[in-house]
Amino acid sequence: MRASCYFCKGKVVEPVASVDFWWGDDLKIIETVPPGICQQCGEKYFSPEVYKEMERLAKSPGRAVSRLSVDVLRYSPA
């Protein structure tokens, strides 16, 4: 994993996190993912193995451990 962020050069750490993952038009939240996260700007980095597993989970129907309801808002200038 990267030691420093490509964008801001901040320190990249490897906590366990929840990740929002789009699979086509479907938003999936994948919990307990081990990404690298920049402590300064929040950019996330994934190893190829972790990303492949997230793809596998996202396209597997019936694997959800819970469901959320999310509000969708449309921006319009005042």
C-alpha positions in Angstrom: 0.0 0.0 0.0 1.1 3.6 -0.6 3.0 5.4 2.2 1.9 8.8 1.0 -1.0 10.2 -1.0 -0.6 10.7 -4.7 -2.7 14.0 -4.5 -1.7 15.8 -1.4 1.4 13.8 -0.1 -0.4 13.2 3.2 0.2 10.0 5.2 -1.8 7.0 4.1 -3.0 4.7 6.9 -4.8 1.3 6.7 -7.9 1.4 9.0 -10.9 -0.8 8.5 -13.7 1.3 6.9 -17.1 1.3 5.2 -16.9 2.1 1.5 -19.6 3.4 -0.8 -19.3 1.3 -4.0 -21.3 1.9 -7.2 -22.1 -1.1 -9.2 -23.8 0.3 -12.3 -26.8 2.4 -11.0 -26.8 0.5 -7.6 -25.1 2.0 -4.6 -23.6 -0.7 -2.2 -22.1 0.0 1.2 -19.4 -2.5 1.9 -18.4 -2.7 5.6 -15.0 -3.7 7.1 -12.9 -3.0 4.0 -9.2 -2.5 4.5 -8.4 0.5 2.3 -5.5 2.8 2.5 -6.9 6.2 3.5 -5.1 9.6 3.4 -5.2 11.2 6.8 -5.1 14.6 5.2 -7.5 14.6 2.2 -9.4 11.3 2.6 -8.4 9.8 -0.7 -8.9 6.0 -0.6 -6.6 3.4 -2.1 -7.4 -0.3 -2.7 -5.1 -3.2 -3.4 -6.2 -5.2 -6.5 -7.3 -8.1 -4.3 -9.5 -5.9 -2.1 -11.1 -4.2 -5.2 -11.8 -7.6 -6.8 -13.5 -8.8 -3.6 -15.6 -5.6 -3.4 -16.7 -6.2 -7.1 -17.6 -9.8 -6.2 -19.6 -8.8 -3.2 -21.4 -6.0 -5.2 -22.6 -8.3 -8.0 -23.7 -11.1 -5.7 -27.5 -10.9 -5.1 -28.8 -11.8 -1.7 -25.5 -11.1 0.1 -26.8 -7.9 1.9 -26.5 -8.0 5.7 -28.8 -4.9 6.1 -30.7 -2.3 4.0 -30.6 1.5 4.2 -33.0 4.2 2.8 -31.2 7.1 1.3 -32.6 10.5 0.4 -31.8 11.8 -3.1 -31.7 15.6 -3.5 -31.4 17.7 -6.6 -29.2 20.8 -6.4 -30.8 24.0 -7.8 -29.2 27.4 -7.2 -31.3 29.8 -5.1 
